[in-house]
Every structure is written in structure tokens, then in C-alpha cells.
Amino acid sequence: MSAGRFTDEQRAFTAAVTDFCRREAGTREQRSALTGGGRESHSPELYARFAAAGLLGVGIPEEYGGSGGGLMDQCLLFEHLFHGLAPLHGAGPSHTVAGIYKHYGDEQQKKSALAAIAGGTVMSISISEPQAGSDAAAVTCRADRTAGGYRITGQKTWCSDAQYAGSILLVARTDRAERRHDGLTMFEVPTDSLGLQISPIETMGGREVNDLYLTDVEVPESAVVGTVGAAWKQIMAGLNGERLVAAAQGIGMAQRTFDDLLGYLREREQFGRPIGTFQVVRHRIADLAIEIEAARALTYDTVERVEAGTDRPEELVRRTSMAKVKVTETAKQVALEGVQLMGGYGYATEYGMEEHLRASIPATIYAGTNEIQREIISSTYGLR
């Protein structure tokens, strides 16, 4: 951490997160026991201990049970969680949901949802559908008005951590508006709702995401979060923060992969000396270190600009997309180099480098694919 960029409180906070991860999930044996041998990306029991330690409420105002803090604090949290390999995947969508409630929830919703998140309840968010991924405006899951609220029917997909969540913030179409981005509404749907089926999707990273099947799921009027028909604007308003949190996660991933690789290169000997002393290896390590530091600088400089609020919106959108692309591509590059430099041990599960590689690949996809980010970046230069 840069001595000048972060406050004493932020340095103390990240030290506490680092210590927790080291103590509770610092060994492969601990992480295996918490995740069913790596099958799960989230440990409810560890999440409860993390919340009890007062580390989960960052970014949530004190009056709603959190410890306060802004975007910088949240990015520091996720960088160090991912560096520590703590199986607390549910923290990501929960903090995204918390941001939406902070800005668009009514007072009762804030009191209920934000306090629950700070206390250790996982909450998920669901936008994507089988035919609505990068084209999120193509949502067809519909919510029809009833006498007491809404009836929701349809299918959602790629919903992170819904199997652990207390509720899901779900986007459904309430109106066939002329403009396809209009007519979308956010609803809080409890995961025990009658008519809701949650089906985990098997991926190379284990069970992280889910299909949701909704058949006549009834929710009251009070389940609407924000303004009816304005979900698209609400989603767009939070994208800068979401992308920067994803970038911070990528920094943690890249740095942890680099640290593990460096440890191996210092210890593994061939031809009578550590392989890290060979020039071809030293130079590749130097290049990776440069890329990680460049990615970190871009990310945290952009976080500072977002919090300052003095840049033009178009400039902030450009920089947040740049940070997301740069960091996640760097994390993947470090992991690929790690596998190569470790040879056969690079893809042996015993050493964990292949696990770093598997984790780095979806990072270039979630929070908006890197292809979409490049479209956004180029459009800010007038190339539409």
C-alpha cells in the first residue's frame, strides 16, 4: 500500500482483513475444509465470523449497522480478501446490492437490507437472462401488477451466490416501453419465495453462479427498490463502483499469484541453482511486477477521481472501464506466466497455480466483459 494514498485507518483496516484471512484461511487445508474440497466459493461459517469481526460493514453507513467508509475502503477490502484467498465470494454481490439500497432504497428498506448485509446476510443481484447478457436491456422476465403487488415469471441466469442469499435484487420488465431500456424495475425477492427455484451452474470455478426459475412469484408493492420502470438508470449509476471493485479484486488475485510464483522460483532448483536466478526468468518476473503496479496505480487513481467527483462523467466511465480491463487482463497474464514458469507443477493441483488461472479467466467476463469495456472506452473517443 502507498504510504501517501491511504489513511492510517485504512491501513489498519487492511491489516485486520489480511490477518483474518491468514488466520482463518491461510492454508490450503483450511480452505479445502471450508469449501468442500474447492467445490464452493463461499463459506457461510467463515462469512459469519468475518461479519462478527466487524469487517463486513465497510461502505455501509453507521446508522444502518455498518462502519462507514467510501469506495476506496471497499476496494481495499476486496483487494485484500482476494489476495488472502478467503472463500467469501458472497461479499461481492452483497456490497453491490448495498450500494443500490443506499442510493435508491426507502428508509425502511435501508434499515432492513443494509443492517442485514453488515450483519452477515448474503444478498445477490440478478440481471442476466439466457438471451440478455451483455445486452442487459433485452430482459424479458416480467413482473405483472396484482391487487397487492406484483407477480414475477421468467428465467434469470449467472446469478452469483443465490444459493447462500437471504434475498435477490432482481430486475424484471414491468412495461413494454417504446425505448427498450425503459420499463425495467428492481424487486427484492426473498430466496424462500414460493415459485422460485435456484439451480447451481457447474463451472470450472465450482458452484458460484445459478439459474433462477420464477413461476408466479408473488411480491408486495414494498418489494420495489427505487422507481418503477427506472432500473436501467439505477444500474448504470452504480457501474463505476462495480467495475472498480472488480478491478480491486483483480489486483488481489494478480498480486497473490505473483507472490506464490515468486516463492516457487526462489526455492525450486535446476542446474544447481534456483530457477529464479536465470535471466530469462528474472526478466519475465520484472515485466509482471511492472504490469501489476501499473494496474494498481490506474485503479486507485481512478477511485480517488470518482470519490472527488471533479472529472467529467465520460472521463470517469472511460477510466473505470480501462481499470477493469487492465487489471483483469494482468491477473490472467500473471497466472498464465505462472503456469509456464512452474512447468509441470504449474498445472498440478498440489501447488495451486492452476487454481489461480481458473480464477483469473472469469474475472475478464463478470462485471461487464472486457470486450464490452473496450466498446465503452472507444465510444468515449467518439468512435460509435
C-alpha positions as CSV (number, residue, x, y, z in Angstrom):
1,M,0.0,0.0,0.0
2,S,1.2,3.5,-0.8
3,A,2.1,5.5,2.3
4,G,0.7,8.7,0.9
5,R,-2.5,7.5,-0.7
6,F,-4.2,5.7,2.2
7,T,-5.1,6.9,5.7
8,D,-4.0,5.4,9.0
9,E,-7.5,4.0,9.4
10,Q,-7.4,2.4,6.0
11,R,-4.0,0.8,6.6
12,A,-5.3,-0.6,10.0
13,F,-8.4,-1.9,8.3
14,T,-6.5,-3.7,5.6
15,A,-4.1,-5.2,8.2
16,A,-7.1,-6.6,10.0
17,V,-8.5,-8.1,6.8
18,T,-5.1,-9.6,6.0
19,D,-4.7,-11.0,9.5
20,F,-8.2,-12.5,9.4
21,C,-7.6,-14.2,6.0
22,R,-4.2,-15.6,7.2
23,R,-5.6,-16.9,10.5
24,E,-8.8,-18.3,9.2
25,A,-8.0,-19.4,5.6
26,G,-4.2,-19.2,5.3
27,T,-3.5,-22.8,4.4
28,R,-4.8,-25.0,1.6
29,E,-6.1,-27.4,4.2
30,Q,-8.2,-24.7,5.9
31,R,-9.6,-23.5,2.5
32,S,-10.4,-27.1,1.5
33,A,-12.3,-27.7,4.7
34,L,-14.3,-24.5,4.3
35,T,-15.2,-25.1,0.6
36,G,-15.9,-28.8,0.4
37,G,-12.6,-29.5,-1.3
38,G,-12.8,-26.4,-3.5
39,R,-16.3,-27.1,-4.8
40,E,-17.7,-24.0,-3.2
41,S,-16.5,-20.4,-3.4
42,H,-18.2,-19.2,-0.3
43,S,-18.2,-20.4,3.3
44,P,-21.2,-19.3,5.4
45,E,-19.5,-20.1,8.6
46,L,-16.4,-18.1,7.7
47,Y,-18.7,-15.3,6.5
48,A,-20.4,-15.2,9.8
49,R,-17.0,-14.9,11.6
50,F,-15.9,-12.1,9.2
51,A,-19.1,-10.2,10.0
52,A,-18.7,-10.7,13.7
53,A,-15.2,-9.2,13.5
54,G,-16.8,-6.0,12.2
55,L,-15.1,-6.3,8.8
56,L,-18.1,-6.7,6.6
57,G,-19.8,-3.3,7.2
58,V,-17.4,-1.1,5.3
59,G,-19.2,1.1,2.9
60,I,-22.5,0.8,4.9
61,P,-23.4,3.9,7.0
62,E,-23.1,3.6,10.7
63,E,-26.8,4.4,11.2
64,Y,-27.6,1.2,9.4
65,G,-25.2,-1.1,11.2
66,G,-22.0,-0.6,9.2
67,S,-18.7,1.1,9.9
68,G,-19.0,3.7,7.2
69,G,-16.4,4.3,4.5
70,G,-16.5,5.0,0.8
71,L,-15.5,3.4,-2.4
72,M,-11.8,3.4,-1.6
73,D,-12.4,1.4,1.6
74,Q,-14.5,-1.1,-0.3
75,C,-11.8,-1.5,-3.0
76,L,-9.2,-2.1,-0.3
77,L,-11.5,-4.7,1.3
78,F,-11.8,-6.7,-1.8
79,E,-8.1,-6.4,-2.9
80,H,-7.0,-7.9,0.4
81,L,-9.8,-10.5,0.5
82,F,-8.8,-11.8,-2.9
83,H,-5.1,-11.7,-2.0
84,G,-5.9,-13.7,1.1
85,L,-7.9,-16.3,-0.9
86,A,-10.7,-16.2,1.7
87,P,-13.7,-18.1,0.4
88,L,-16.1,-15.2,0.9
89,H,-17.5,-14.8,-2.6
90,G,-20.8,-13.7,-1.3
91,A,-19.3,-10.4,-0.1
92,G,-19.1,-9.1,-3.7
93,P,-22.8,-9.2,-4.7
94,S,-23.8,-8.2,-1.2
95,H,-21.8,-4.9,-1.4
96,T,-23.2,-4.3,-4.9
97,V,-26.7,-4.7,-3.5
98,A,-25.8,-2.5,-0.5
99,G,-24.8,0.3,-2.9
100,I,-28.2,0.2,-4.7
101,Y,-30.1,0.3,-1.4
102,K,-28.0,3.2,-0.2
103,H,-28.9,5.3,-3.2
104,Y,-32.4,4.1,-4.1
105,G,-34.0,2.2,-1.2
106,D,-36.6,3.9,1.0
107,E,-35.8,4.3,4.7
108,Q,-37.4,1.0,5.8
109,Q,-35.6,-0.9,3.1
110,K,-32.2,0.7,4.1
111,K,-32.8,-0.2,7.7
112,S,-33.7,-3.8,6.9
113,A,-31.3,-4.6,4.0
114,L,-28.2,-2.7,5.0
115,A,-28.3,-3.9,8.6
116,A,-28.7,-7.5,7.3
117,I,-25.7,-7.2,4.9
118,A,-23.5,-5.7,7.6
119,G,-24.6,-8.5,10.0
120,G,-23.6,-11.2,7.6
121,T,-26.6,-11.9,5.4
122,V,-25.6,-12.6,1.8
123,M,-27.7,-10.8,-0.8
124,S,-27.5,-11.4,-4.6
125,I,-28.3,-9.4,-7.7
126,S,-29.8,-10.8,-10.8
127,I,-29.9,-9.0,-14.2
128,S,-28.7,-11.5,-16.9
129,E,-31.0,-13.9,-18.7
130,P,-30.3,-16.6,-21.3
131,Q,-30.9,-14.0,-24.1
132,A,-29.9,-11.0,-22.1
133,G,-26.2,-11.0,-21.1
134,S,-24.1,-8.1,-22.4
135,D,-27.3,-6.8,-23.9
136,A,-29.0,-6.3,-20.5
137,A,-31.8,-4.2,-22.0
138,A,-33.1,-7.4,-23.6
139,V,-34.6,-8.6,-20.2
140,T,-37.9,-10.4,-20.7
141,C,-38.6,-11.8,-17.2
142,R,-41.8,-10.0,-16.5
143,A,-43.5,-8.6,-13.4
144,D,-47.2,-8.1,-13.7
145,R,-49.2,-6.0,-11.4
146,T,-51.7,-7.7,-9.0
147,A,-54.1,-6.4,-6.4
148,G,-51.4,-6.4,-3.7
149,G,-48.1,-6.0,-5.6
150,Y,-46.5,-8.0,-8.5
151,R,-46.3,-11.5,-9.9
152,I,-42.9,-12.3,-11.4
153,T,-42.4,-15.0,-14.1
154,G,-39.4,-15.9,-16.2
155,Q,-35.8,-17.2,-16.1
156,K,-32.6,-15.5,-14.9
157,T,-29.1,-16.8,-15.1
158,W,-25.5,-16.3,-13.9
159,C,-26.8,-15.2,-10.5
160,S,-23.8,-15.2,-8.1
161,D,-24.2,-16.8,-4.7
162,A,-28.0,-17.0,-4.8
163,Q,-27.8,-20.4,-3.1
164,Y,-26.4,-18.6,0.0
165,A,-28.5,-15.4,-0.2
166,G,-31.3,-14.3,2.0
167,S,-32.8,-12.3,-0.9
168,I,-32.1,-11.4,-4.5
169,L,-32.3,-8.0,-6.0
170,L,-33.9,-8.9,-9.3
171,V,-34.5,-6.9,-12.5
172,A,-37.8,-7.6,-14.3
173,R,-39.8,-5.9,-17.0
174,T,-42.9,-4.1,-15.8
175,D,-43.7,-2.3,-19.0
176,R,-43.2,-2.9,-22.7
177,A,-41.9,0.6,-23.3
178,E,-41.0,2.0,-26.7
179,R,-37.4,2.5,-25.6
180,R,-36.0,-0.9,-24.7
181,H,-34.0,0.5,-21.7
182,D,-37.2,1.7,-20.1
183,G,-39.8,-0.4,-18.3
184,L,-37.4,-2.3,-16.1
185,T,-37.9,-2.4,-12.3
186,M,-35.9,-3.8,-9.4
187,F,-37.5,-6.1,-6.9
188,E,-36.3,-7.6,-3.7
189,V,-37.2,-11.3,-3.9
190,P,-36.6,-13.5,-0.8
191,T,-34.9,-16.8,-1.7
192,D,-37.6,-18.8,0.1
193,S,-40.4,-17.3,-2.1
194,L,-42.9,-19.8,-3.3
195,G,-42.3,-20.4,-7.1
196,L,-38.6,-19.5,-7.0
197,Q,-36.2,-22.3,-8.0
198,I,-32.4,-21.8,-7.6
199,S,-30.3,-24.2,-9.7
200,P,-26.5,-24.1,-9.4
201,I,-24.5,-24.0,-12.6
202,E,-21.4,-26.2,-12.6
203,T,-18.3,-24.2,-13.7
204,M,-14.6,-24.7,-13.7
205,G,-14.5,-22.5,-10.6
206,G,-17.0,-24.7,-8.7
207,R,-20.5,-23.7,-7.8
208,E,-20.5,-19.9,-7.9
209,V,-23.5,-19.0,-10.2
210,N,-27.0,-20.1,-10.6
211,D,-30.0,-20.3,-12.9
212,L,-33.2,-18.8,-11.4
213,Y,-36.6,-20.1,-12.4
214,L,-39.6,-17.9,-11.3
215,T,-43.1,-19.2,-11.7
216,D,-45.8,-16.8,-10.5
217,V,-43.6,-15.5,-7.6
218,E,-45.7,-13.0,-5.6
219,V,-44.1,-10.0,-4.1
220,P,-45.7,-7.0,-2.4
221,E,-45.6,-3.4,-3.6
222,S,-42.9,-2.7,-0.9
223,A,-40.6,-5.1,-2.8
224,V,-39.9,-2.4,-5.4
225,V,-36.5,-0.9,-4.9
226,G,-36.2,2.6,-6.4
227,T,-38.5,3.8,-9.1
228,V,-40.8,1.6,-11.2
229,G,-39.5,1.5,-14.7
230,A,-36.2,3.1,-13.9
231,A,-34.0,0.1,-13.1
232,W,-31.7,0.8,-16.1
233,K,-30.7,4.2,-14.8
234,Q,-30.2,2.7,-11.3
235,I,-27.9,0.0,-12.7
236,M,-25.9,2.4,-14.8
237,A,-25.4,4.8,-11.9
238,G,-23.6,2.0,-10.0
239,L,-21.3,0.7,-12.7
240,N,-18.3,2.8,-12.0
241,G,-18.1,1.5,-8.5
242,E,-18.8,-2.1,-9.5
243,R,-16.1,-2.1,-12.1
244,L,-13.6,-0.6,-9.7
245,V,-14.4,-3.2,-7.1
246,A,-13.9,-5.8,-9.8
247,A,-10.5,-4.2,-10.6
248,A,-9.5,-4.2,-6.9
249,Q,-10.4,-7.9,-6.8
250,G,-8.1,-8.4,-9.8
251,I,-5.3,-6.6,-8.1
252,G,-5.6,-9.0,-5.1
253,M,-5.6,-12.0,-7.5
254,A,-2.7,-10.8,-9.5
255,Q,-0.5,-10.0,-6.5
256,R,-1.3,-13.3,-4.8
257,T,-0.4,-15.2,-7.9
258,F,2.8,-13.2,-8.3
259,D,3.7,-13.8,-4.6
260,D,3.1,-17.6,-4.9
261,L,5.1,-17.7,-8.2
262,L,8.0,-15.8,-6.7
263,G,8.1,-18.1,-3.7
264,Y,8.4,-21.1,-6.0
265,L,11.1,-19.5,-8.2
266,R,13.2,-18.8,-5.2
267,E,13.0,-22.4,-3.9
268,R,12.9,-24.6,-7.0
269,E,16.4,-25.5,-8.2
270,Q,17.6,-26.8,-11.5
271,F,21.2,-26.9,-12.9
272,G,22.4,-26.3,-9.4
273,R,20.7,-23.0,-8.6
274,P,17.2,-21.5,-8.0
275,I,15.4,-21.1,-11.4
276,G,14.5,-17.6,-10.5
277,T,18.2,-16.6,-10.9
278,F,18.2,-17.3,-14.6
279,Q,18.0,-14.1,-16.6
280,V,15.1,-15.2,-18.8
281,V,13.0,-15.9,-15.7
282,R,14.1,-12.7,-13.9
283,H,13.1,-10.5,-16.8
284,R,9.7,-12.1,-17.1
285,I,9.2,-11.6,-13.3
286,A,10.2,-7.9,-13.7
287,D,7.7,-7.4,-16.5
288,L,4.9,-8.9,-14.4
289,A,5.8,-6.7,-11.5
290,I,5.6,-3.6,-13.7
291,E,2.2,-4.6,-15.1
292,I,0.7,-5.2,-11.6
293,E,2.0,-1.9,-10.3
294,A,0.6,-0.1,-13.4
295,A,-2.7,-1.7,-12.9
296,R,-2.8,-0.8,-9.2
297,A,-1.9,2.8,-9.9
298,L,-4.6,3.2,-12.6
299,T,-7.2,1.6,-10.3
300,Y,-6.6,3.6,-7.2
301,D,-6.0,6.9,-9.0
302,T,-9.4,6.3,-10.7
303,V,-11.0,5.5,-7.3
304,E,-9.7,8.9,-6.0
305,R,-11.1,10.7,-9.0
306,V,-14.6,9.0,-8.6
307,E,-14.7,10.0,-4.9
308,A,-13.6,13.5,-5.7
309,G,-16.3,13.9,-8.3
310,T,-14.5,16.6,-10.2
311,D,-13.9,14.8,-13.5
312,R,-16.4,14.7,-16.4
313,P,-18.7,11.7,-16.2
314,E,-17.5,10.5,-19.6
315,E,-13.9,10.6,-18.3
316,L,-14.8,8.5,-15.3
317,V,-16.6,5.9,-17.3
318,R,-13.6,5.6,-19.6
319,R,-11.1,5.2,-16.7
320,T,-13.2,2.7,-14.8
321,S,-13.6,0.6,-17.9
322,M,-9.8,0.9,-18.5
323,A,-9.0,-0.2,-15.0
324,K,-11.3,-3.2,-15.2
325,V,-9.7,-4.3,-18.4
326,K,-6.1,-3.6,-17.4
327,V,-6.3,-5.3,-14.0
328,T,-8.2,-8.5,-15.1
329,E,-6.1,-9.0,-18.2
330,T,-3.0,-8.6,-16.0
331,A,-4.3,-11.1,-13.5
332,K,-4.8,-13.6,-16.3
333,Q,-1.3,-12.9,-17.7
334,V,0.4,-13.4,-14.4
335,A,-1.4,-16.7,-13.9
336,L,-0.6,-17.9,-17.4
337,E,3.1,-17.0,-16.9
338,G,3.0,-18.7,-13.6
339,V,1.8,-22.0,-15.1
340,Q,4.5,-21.8,-17.8
341,L,7.4,-20.9,-15.4
342,M,6.5,-23.6,-13.0
343,G,6.4,-26.2,-15.7
344,G,4.6,-29.4,-14.7
345,Y,4.0,-28.1,-11.2
346,G,2.1,-25.2,-12.7
347,Y,-0.9,-27.3,-13.7
348,A,-0.6,-29.7,-10.7
349,T,-3.4,-29.1,-8.2
350,E,-0.9,-29.5,-5.4
351,Y,0.7,-26.1,-6.0
352,G,-2.4,-24.0,-6.6
353,M,-1.2,-22.1,-9.7
354,E,-3.8,-23.8,-11.9
355,E,-6.4,-22.6,-9.4
356,H,-5.1,-19.0,-9.8
357,L,-5.5,-19.4,-13.6
358,R,-9.1,-20.8,-13.3
359,A,-10.0,-17.8,-11.1
360,S,-8.5,-15.2,-13.4
361,I,-10.4,-16.2,-16.5
362,P,-14.0,-15.4,-15.4
363,A,-12.7,-12.1,-14.0
364,T,-12.4,-10.9,-17.6
365,I,-16.1,-11.8,-18.1
366,Y,-18.1,-10.7,-15.0
367,A,-18.9,-7.0,-14.2
368,G,-19.2,-6.5,-17.9
369,T,-17.0,-8.4,-20.3
370,N,-13.7,-6.9,-21.3
371,E,-15.0,-6.8,-24.9
372,I,-17.9,-4.6,-23.8
373,Q,-15.4,-2.4,-21.8
374,R,-13.4,-1.8,-24.9
375,E,-16.6,-0.8,-26.7
376,I,-17.3,1.7,-23.9
377,I,-13.7,3.0,-23.9
378,S,-13.7,3.5,-27.7
379,S,-17.1,5.2,-27.7
380,T,-15.8,7.9,-25.3
381,Y,-13.4,8.9,-28.0
382,G,-16.3,9.5,-30.4
383,L,-15.9,6.1,-32.2
384,R,-19.5,4.9,-32.2
